[in-house]
Amino acid sequence: MRTVRMAFAGTNISLFQPDITQKLTERIDDLKQKVAAWGKRIRRFNERSRRFNQNRLFQSDQKRLYKSLERPKVCGAGPGPDQADTVAFWRGLWSEPVKQRGPLMEVVASQSASVTPMDPVTITLEDVAEAVRRAPNWKSRGSTGCIITG
């Protein structure tokens, strides 16, 4: 009963009205919606804060940013495989004869027989110069082979 009183705190609803169950369910739904809205608001804030920190870190220290984006390495997360099983697995794998021309290759060859070959593509020095000219300085290497940092 105490929680019901707390749910109706600040409203003009009496607990002794005949349609109290309907009003109670409506009030519970309203409170659930408020909690969901606050949860979404907190999630949006956390996402914005994370993006802001990543942008700031990108501008100040890209190496640290990329290290933080990498997945953590799980080392020693349990006992390793048995050495005898590992050796037996690889010996069995490498000792089997390899079939380079299996039935799948024949199917692919028969399906691709009707495909017309593509015209040869020639890449000229002008094409390369145009592509490099449009790339930002920090993404392309200079004449020394080192990355130009701007």
PyMOL CGO cylinders between C-alpha atoms (Angstrom):
from pymol import cmd
from pymol.cgo import CYLINDER

trace = [
    CYLINDER, 0.00, 0.00, 0.00, 2.91, 2.29, 0.73, 0.3, 1, 1, 1, 1, 1, 1,
    CYLINDER, 2.91, 2.29, 0.73, 4.28, 1.95, -2.82, 0.3, 1, 1, 1, 1, 1, 1,
    CYLINDER, 4.28, 1.95, -2.82, 0.84, 2.75, -4.23, 0.3, 1, 1, 1, 1, 1, 1,
    CYLINDER, 0.84, 2.75, -4.23, 0.75, 5.92, -2.14, 0.3, 1, 1, 1, 1, 1, 1,
    CYLINDER, 0.75, 5.92, -2.14, 4.25, 6.78, -3.37, 0.3, 1, 1, 1, 1, 1, 1,
    CYLINDER, 4.25, 6.78, -3.37, 3.18, 6.22, -6.99, 0.3, 1, 1, 1, 1, 1, 1,
    CYLINDER, 3.18, 6.22, -6.99, 0.31, 8.68, -6.57, 0.3, 1, 1, 1, 1, 1, 1,
    CYLINDER, 0.31, 8.68, -6.57, 2.33, 11.26, -4.64, 0.3, 1, 1, 1, 1, 1, 1,
    CYLINDER, 2.33, 11.26, -4.64, 1.89, 14.72, -6.12, 0.3, 1, 1, 1, 1, 1, 1,
    CYLINDER, 1.89, 14.72, -6.12, -1.38, 13.88, -7.86, 0.3, 1, 1, 1, 1, 1, 1,
    CYLINDER, -1.38, 13.88, -7.86, -4.97, 14.62, -6.90, 0.3, 1, 1, 1, 1, 1, 1,
    CYLINDER, -4.97, 14.62, -6.90, -6.02, 10.97, -6.97, 0.3, 1, 1, 1, 1, 1, 1,
    CYLINDER, -6.02, 10.97, -6.97, -7.57, 9.41, -3.88, 0.3, 1, 1, 1, 1, 1, 1,
    CYLINDER, -7.57, 9.41, -3.88, -6.92, 5.77, -3.11, 0.3, 1, 1, 1, 1, 1, 1,
    CYLINDER, -6.92, 5.77, -3.11, -10.57, 5.19, -2.25, 0.3, 1, 1, 1, 1, 1, 1,
    CYLINDER, -10.57, 5.19, -2.25, -12.05, 5.96, -5.68, 0.3, 1, 1, 1, 1, 1, 1,
    CYLINDER, -12.05, 5.96, -5.68, -13.94, 3.15, -7.47, 0.3, 1, 1, 1, 1, 1, 1,
    CYLINDER, -13.94, 3.15, -7.47, -11.73, 3.16, -10.62, 0.3, 1, 1, 1, 1, 1, 1,
    CYLINDER, -11.73, 3.16, -10.62, -8.43, 3.11, -8.72, 0.3, 1, 1, 1, 1, 1, 1,
    CYLINDER, -8.43, 3.11, -8.72, -7.08, 0.03, -10.56, 0.3, 1, 1, 1, 1, 1, 1,
    CYLINDER, -7.08, 0.03, -10.56, -7.41, 1.73, -13.95, 0.3, 1, 1, 1, 1, 1, 1,
    CYLINDER, -7.41, 1.73, -13.95, -5.76, 4.89, -12.64, 0.3, 1, 1, 1, 1, 1, 1,
    CYLINDER, -5.76, 4.89, -12.64, -3.07, 2.81, -11.00, 0.3, 1, 1, 1, 1, 1, 1,
    CYLINDER, -3.07, 2.81, -11.00, -2.23, 1.02, -14.27, 0.3, 1, 1, 1, 1, 1, 1,
    CYLINDER, -2.23, 1.02, -14.27, -2.21, 4.37, -16.11, 0.3, 1, 1, 1, 1, 1, 1,
    CYLINDER, -2.21, 4.37, -16.11, 0.10, 5.85, -13.50, 0.3, 1, 1, 1, 1, 1, 1,
    CYLINDER, 0.10, 5.85, -13.50, 2.41, 2.83, -13.70, 0.3, 1, 1, 1, 1, 1, 1,
    CYLINDER, 2.41, 2.83, -13.70, 2.50, 3.16, -17.50, 0.3, 1, 1, 1, 1, 1, 1,
    CYLINDER, 2.50, 3.16, -17.50, 3.33, 6.87, -17.19, 0.3, 1, 1, 1, 1, 1, 1,
    CYLINDER, 3.33, 6.87, -17.19, 6.14, 6.13, -14.77, 0.3, 1, 1, 1, 1, 1, 1,
    CYLINDER, 6.14, 6.13, -14.77, 7.49, 3.37, -17.03, 0.3, 1, 1, 1, 1, 1, 1,
    CYLINDER, 7.49, 3.37, -17.03, 7.50, 5.80, -19.96, 0.3, 1, 1, 1, 1, 1, 1,
    CYLINDER, 7.50, 5.80, -19.96, 9.35, 8.38, -17.86, 0.3, 1, 1, 1, 1, 1, 1,
    CYLINDER, 9.35, 8.38, -17.86, 11.95, 5.80, -16.85, 0.3, 1, 1, 1, 1, 1, 1,
    CYLINDER, 11.95, 5.80, -16.85, 12.38, 4.75, -20.50, 0.3, 1, 1, 1, 1, 1, 1,
    CYLINDER, 12.38, 4.75, -20.50, 12.74, 8.39, -21.57, 0.3, 1, 1, 1, 1, 1, 1,
    CYLINDER, 12.74, 8.39, -21.57, 15.37, 9.00, -18.90, 0.3, 1, 1, 1, 1, 1, 1,
    CYLINDER, 15.37, 9.00, -18.90, 17.20, 5.85, -19.99, 0.3, 1, 1, 1, 1, 1, 1,
    CYLINDER, 17.20, 5.85, -19.99, 17.27, 7.00, -23.61, 0.3, 1, 1, 1, 1, 1, 1,
    CYLINDER, 17.27, 7.00, -23.61, 18.42, 10.42, -22.51, 0.3, 1, 1, 1, 1, 1, 1,
    CYLINDER, 18.42, 10.42, -22.51, 21.28, 8.93, -20.49, 0.3, 1, 1, 1, 1, 1, 1,
    CYLINDER, 21.28, 8.93, -20.49, 22.23, 6.67, -23.44, 0.3, 1, 1, 1, 1, 1, 1,
    CYLINDER, 22.23, 6.67, -23.44, 22.27, 9.65, -25.80, 0.3, 1, 1, 1, 1, 1, 1,
    CYLINDER, 22.27, 9.65, -25.80, 24.44, 11.58, -23.35, 0.3, 1, 1, 1, 1, 1, 1,
    CYLINDER, 24.44, 11.58, -23.35, 26.88, 8.69, -23.01, 0.3, 1, 1, 1, 1, 1, 1,
    CYLINDER, 26.88, 8.69, -23.01, 27.12, 8.26, -26.79, 0.3, 1, 1, 1, 1, 1, 1,
    CYLINDER, 27.12, 8.26, -26.79, 27.67, 11.99, -27.29, 0.3, 1, 1, 1, 1, 1, 1,
    CYLINDER, 27.67, 11.99, -27.29, 30.27, 12.08, -24.54, 0.3, 1, 1, 1, 1, 1, 1,
    CYLINDER, 30.27, 12.08, -24.54, 32.09, 9.08, -26.05, 0.3, 1, 1, 1, 1, 1, 1,
    CYLINDER, 32.09, 9.08, -26.05, 32.07, 10.68, -29.53, 0.3, 1, 1, 1, 1, 1, 1,
    CYLINDER, 32.07, 10.68, -29.53, 33.29, 13.99, -28.11, 0.3, 1, 1, 1, 1, 1, 1,
    CYLINDER, 33.29, 13.99, -28.11, 36.16, 12.30, -26.26, 0.3, 1, 1, 1, 1, 1, 1,
    CYLINDER, 36.16, 12.30, -26.26, 37.11, 10.27, -29.33, 0.3, 1, 1, 1, 1, 1, 1,
    CYLINDER, 37.11, 10.27, -29.33, 37.11, 13.38, -31.53, 0.3, 1, 1, 1, 1, 1, 1,
    CYLINDER, 37.11, 13.38, -31.53, 39.27, 15.23, -29.01, 0.3, 1, 1, 1, 1, 1, 1,
    CYLINDER, 39.27, 15.23, -29.01, 41.62, 12.26, -28.74, 0.3, 1, 1, 1, 1, 1, 1,
    CYLINDER, 41.62, 12.26, -28.74, 41.80, 11.98, -32.55, 0.3, 1, 1, 1, 1, 1, 1,
    CYLINDER, 41.80, 11.98, -32.55, 42.97, 15.58, -32.78, 0.3, 1, 1, 1, 1, 1, 1,
    CYLINDER, 42.97, 15.58, -32.78, 45.48, 15.31, -29.94, 0.3, 1, 1, 1, 1, 1, 1,
    CYLINDER, 45.48, 15.31, -29.94, 46.81, 11.73, -29.97, 0.3, 1, 1, 1, 1, 1, 1,
    CYLINDER, 46.81, 11.73, -29.97, 45.64, 9.41, -32.77, 0.3, 1, 1, 1, 1, 1, 1,
    CYLINDER, 45.64, 9.41, -32.77, 47.80, 6.53, -31.58, 0.3, 1, 1, 1, 1, 1, 1,
    CYLINDER, 47.80, 6.53, -31.58, 46.05, 6.44, -28.21, 0.3, 1, 1, 1, 1, 1, 1,
    CYLINDER, 46.05, 6.44, -28.21, 42.65, 6.67, -29.92, 0.3, 1, 1, 1, 1, 1, 1,
    CYLINDER, 42.65, 6.67, -29.92, 43.31, 3.69, -32.18, 0.3, 1, 1, 1, 1, 1, 1,
    CYLINDER, 43.31, 3.69, -32.18, 44.71, 1.69, -29.26, 0.3, 1, 1, 1, 1, 1, 1,
    CYLINDER, 44.71, 1.69, -29.26, 41.55, 2.42, -27.27, 0.3, 1, 1, 1, 1, 1, 1,
    CYLINDER, 41.55, 2.42, -27.27, 39.37, 1.28, -30.19, 0.3, 1, 1, 1, 1, 1, 1,
    CYLINDER, 39.37, 1.28, -30.19, 41.10, -2.10, -30.43, 0.3, 1, 1, 1, 1, 1, 1,
    CYLINDER, 41.10, -2.10, -30.43, 39.41, -4.98, -28.73, 0.3, 1, 1, 1, 1, 1, 1,
    CYLINDER, 39.41, -4.98, -28.73, 41.14, -6.06, -25.54, 0.3, 1, 1, 1, 1, 1, 1,
    CYLINDER, 41.14, -6.06, -25.54, 43.26, -9.15, -25.95, 0.3, 1, 1, 1, 1, 1, 1,
    CYLINDER, 43.26, -9.15, -25.95, 42.09, -12.07, -23.88, 0.3, 1, 1, 1, 1, 1, 1,
    CYLINDER, 42.09, -12.07, -23.88, 45.23, -13.83, -22.67, 0.3, 1, 1, 1, 1, 1, 1,
    CYLINDER, 45.23, -13.83, -22.67, 45.18, -16.77, -20.37, 0.3, 1, 1, 1, 1, 1, 1,
    CYLINDER, 45.18, -16.77, -20.37, 41.40, -17.04, -20.37, 0.3, 1, 1, 1, 1, 1, 1,
    CYLINDER, 41.40, -17.04, -20.37, 41.60, -20.67, -19.45, 0.3, 1, 1, 1, 1, 1, 1,
    CYLINDER, 41.60, -20.67, -19.45, 43.77, -23.70, -19.95, 0.3, 1, 1, 1, 1, 1, 1,
    CYLINDER, 43.77, -23.70, -19.95, 45.40, -24.03, -23.35, 0.3, 1, 1, 1, 1, 1, 1,
    CYLINDER, 45.40, -24.03, -23.35, 44.85, -26.99, -25.64, 0.3, 1, 1, 1, 1, 1, 1,
    CYLINDER, 44.85, -26.99, -25.64, 46.69, -30.22, -24.99, 0.3, 1, 1, 1, 1, 1, 1,
    CYLINDER, 46.69, -30.22, -24.99, 49.95, -30.36, -26.95, 0.3, 1, 1, 1, 1, 1, 1,
    CYLINDER, 49.95, -30.36, -26.95, 49.42, -33.95, -28.11, 0.3, 1, 1, 1, 1, 1, 1,
    CYLINDER, 49.42, -33.95, -28.11, 45.95, -33.11, -29.46, 0.3, 1, 1, 1, 1, 1, 1,
    CYLINDER, 45.95, -33.11, -29.46, 47.29, -30.06, -31.27, 0.3, 1, 1, 1, 1, 1, 1,
    CYLINDER, 47.29, -30.06, -31.27, 50.14, -32.01, -32.87, 0.3, 1, 1, 1, 1, 1, 1,
    CYLINDER, 50.14, -32.01, -32.87, 47.77, -34.82, -33.89, 0.3, 1, 1, 1, 1, 1, 1,
    CYLINDER, 47.77, -34.82, -33.89, 45.34, -32.30, -35.42, 0.3, 1, 1, 1, 1, 1, 1,
    CYLINDER, 45.34, -32.30, -35.42, 47.98, -30.57, -37.54, 0.3, 1, 1, 1, 1, 1, 1,
    CYLINDER, 47.98, -30.57, -37.54, 49.68, -33.84, -38.57, 0.3, 1, 1, 1, 1, 1, 1,
    CYLINDER, 49.68, -33.84, -38.57, 46.33, -35.21, -39.67, 0.3, 1, 1, 1, 1, 1, 1,
    CYLINDER, 46.33, -35.21, -39.67, 45.53, -32.03, -41.55, 0.3, 1, 1, 1, 1, 1, 1,
    CYLINDER, 45.53, -32.03, -41.55, 48.84, -31.83, -43.40, 0.3, 1, 1, 1, 1, 1, 1,
    CYLINDER, 48.84, -31.83, -43.40, 49.09, -35.56, -44.13, 0.3, 1, 1, 1, 1, 1, 1,
    CYLINDER, 49.09, -35.56, -44.13, 45.84, -35.66, -46.14, 0.3, 1, 1, 1, 1, 1, 1,
    CYLINDER, 45.84, -35.66, -46.14, 46.31, -35.43, -49.91, 0.3, 1, 1, 1, 1, 1, 1,
    CYLINDER, 46.31, -35.43, -49.91, 45.23, -32.12, -51.40, 0.3, 1, 1, 1, 1, 1, 1,
    CYLINDER, 45.23, -32.12, -51.40, 42.70, -32.09, -54.24, 0.3, 1, 1, 1, 1, 1, 1,
    CYLINDER, 42.70, -32.09, -54.24, 43.44, -28.96, -56.23, 0.3, 1, 1, 1, 1, 1, 1,
    CYLINDER, 43.44, -28.96, -56.23, 40.86, -29.67, -58.93, 0.3, 1, 1, 1, 1, 1, 1,
    CYLINDER, 40.86, -29.67, -58.93, 37.74, -30.75, -57.10, 0.3, 1, 1, 1, 1, 1, 1,
    CYLINDER, 37.74, -30.75, -57.10, 34.23, -30.98, -58.56, 0.3, 1, 1, 1, 1, 1, 1,
    CYLINDER, 34.23, -30.98, -58.56, 33.51, -27.40, -57.49, 0.3, 1, 1, 1, 1, 1, 1,
    CYLINDER, 33.51, -27.40, -57.49, 36.18, -26.09, -59.86, 0.3, 1, 1, 1, 1, 1, 1,
    CYLINDER, 36.18, -26.09, -59.86, 34.56, -27.91, -62.78, 0.3, 1, 1, 1, 1, 1, 1,
    CYLINDER, 34.56, -27.91, -62.78, 31.17, -26.40, -61.94, 0.3, 1, 1, 1, 1, 1, 1,
    CYLINDER, 31.17, -26.40, -61.94, 32.64, -22.90, -61.72, 0.3, 1, 1, 1, 1, 1, 1,
    CYLINDER, 32.64, -22.90, -61.72, 34.53, -23.37, -64.99, 0.3, 1, 1, 1, 1, 1, 1,
    CYLINDER, 34.53, -23.37, -64.99, 31.39, -24.52, -66.81, 0.3, 1, 1, 1, 1, 1, 1,
    CYLINDER, 31.39, -24.52, -66.81, 29.33, -21.61, -65.42, 0.3, 1, 1, 1, 1, 1, 1,
    CYLINDER, 29.33, -21.61, -65.42, 31.94, -19.00, -66.29, 0.3, 1, 1, 1, 1, 1, 1,
    CYLINDER, 31.94, -19.00, -66.29, 32.51, -20.27, -69.85, 0.3, 1, 1, 1, 1, 1, 1,
    CYLINDER, 32.51, -20.27, -69.85, 29.80, -17.97, -71.22, 0.3, 1, 1, 1, 1, 1, 1,
    CYLINDER, 29.80, -17.97, -71.22, 31.18, -14.85, -69.51, 0.3, 1, 1, 1, 1, 1, 1,
    CYLINDER, 31.18, -14.85, -69.51, 32.97, -12.49, -71.86, 0.3, 1, 1, 1, 1, 1, 1,
    CYLINDER, 32.97, -12.49, -71.86, 36.36, -11.35, -70.62, 0.3, 1, 1, 1, 1, 1, 1,
    CYLINDER, 36.36, -11.35, -70.62, 36.82, -7.74, -69.56, 0.3, 1, 1, 1, 1, 1, 1,
    CYLINDER, 36.82, -7.74, -69.56, 38.80, -5.34, -71.70, 0.3, 1, 1, 1, 1, 1, 1,
    CYLINDER, 38.80, -5.34, -71.70, 42.34, -4.83, -70.42, 0.3, 1, 1, 1, 1, 1, 1,
    CYLINDER, 42.34, -4.83, -70.42, 42.77, -1.81, -68.16, 0.3, 1, 1, 1, 1, 1, 1,
    CYLINDER, 42.77, -1.81, -68.16, 45.80, 0.40, -68.60, 0.3, 1, 1, 1, 1, 1, 1,
    CYLINDER, 45.80, 0.40, -68.60, 46.78, 2.72, -65.78, 0.3, 1, 1, 1, 1, 1, 1,
    CYLINDER, 46.78, 2.72, -65.78, 48.85, 5.67, -66.89, 0.3, 1, 1, 1, 1, 1, 1,
    CYLINDER, 48.85, 5.67, -66.89, 51.08, 7.97, -64.87, 0.3, 1, 1, 1, 1, 1, 1,
    CYLINDER, 51.08, 7.97, -64.87, 48.50, 10.72, -65.34, 0.3, 1, 1, 1, 1, 1, 1,
    CYLINDER, 48.50, 10.72, -65.34, 45.83, 8.55, -63.67, 0.3, 1, 1, 1, 1, 1, 1,
    CYLINDER, 45.83, 8.55, -63.67, 48.08, 7.94, -60.69, 0.3, 1, 1, 1, 1, 1, 1,
    CYLINDER, 48.08, 7.94, -60.69, 49.05, 11.61, -60.45, 0.3, 1, 1, 1, 1, 1, 1,
    CYLINDER, 49.05, 11.61, -60.45, 45.37, 12.62, -60.52, 0.3, 1, 1, 1, 1, 1, 1,
    CYLINDER, 45.37, 12.62, -60.52, 44.47, 10.16, -57.77, 0.3, 1, 1, 1, 1, 1, 1,
    CYLINDER, 44.47, 10.16, -57.77, 47.37, 11.25, -55.57, 0.3, 1, 1, 1, 1, 1, 1,
    CYLINDER, 47.37, 11.25, -55.57, 46.67, 14.93, -56.14, 0.3, 1, 1, 1, 1, 1, 1,
    CYLINDER, 46.67, 14.93, -56.14, 43.13, 14.54, -54.78, 0.3, 1, 1, 1, 1, 1, 1,
    CYLINDER, 43.13, 14.54, -54.78, 44.26, 12.66, -51.65, 0.3, 1, 1, 1, 1, 1, 1,
    CYLINDER, 44.26, 12.66, -51.65, 44.81, 14.73, -48.49, 0.3, 1, 1, 1, 1, 1, 1,
    CYLINDER, 44.81, 14.73, -48.49, 48.45, 15.32, -47.56, 0.3, 1, 1, 1, 1, 1, 1,
    CYLINDER, 48.45, 15.32, -47.56, 48.27, 13.33, -44.36, 0.3, 1, 1, 1, 1, 1, 1,
    CYLINDER, 48.27, 13.33, -44.36, 47.11, 10.24, -46.27, 0.3, 1, 1, 1, 1, 1, 1,
    CYLINDER, 47.11, 10.24, -46.27, 49.72, 10.26, -49.05, 0.3, 1, 1, 1, 1, 1, 1,
    CYLINDER, 49.72, 10.26, -49.05, 53.46, 9.71, -48.97, 0.3, 1, 1, 1, 1, 1, 1,
    CYLINDER, 53.46, 9.71, -48.97, 55.81, 12.41, -50.11, 0.3, 1, 1, 1, 1, 1, 1,
    CYLINDER, 55.81, 12.41, -50.11, 58.75, 12.10, -52.50, 0.3, 1, 1, 1, 1, 1, 1,
    CYLINDER, 58.75, 12.10, -52.50, 60.91, 10.75, -49.65, 0.3, 1, 1, 1, 1, 1, 1,
    CYLINDER, 60.91, 10.75, -49.65, 58.53, 7.86, -49.00, 0.3, 1, 1, 1, 1, 1, 1,
    CYLINDER, 58.53, 7.86, -49.00, 57.62, 9.20, -45.57, 0.3, 1, 1, 1, 1, 1, 1,
    CYLINDER, 57.62, 9.20, -45.57, 54.12, 10.18, -44.59, 0.3, 1, 1, 1, 1, 1, 1,
    CYLINDER, 54.12, 10.18, -44.59, 53.69, 13.95, -44.71, 0.3, 1, 1, 1, 1, 1, 1,
    CYLINDER, 53.69, 13.95, -44.71, 52.05, 15.14, -41.51, 0.3, 1, 1, 1, 1, 1, 1,
    CYLINDER, 52.05, 15.14, -41.51, 51.02, 18.51, -42.75, 0.3, 1, 1, 1, 1, 1, 1,
]
cmd.load_cgo(trace, "trace")
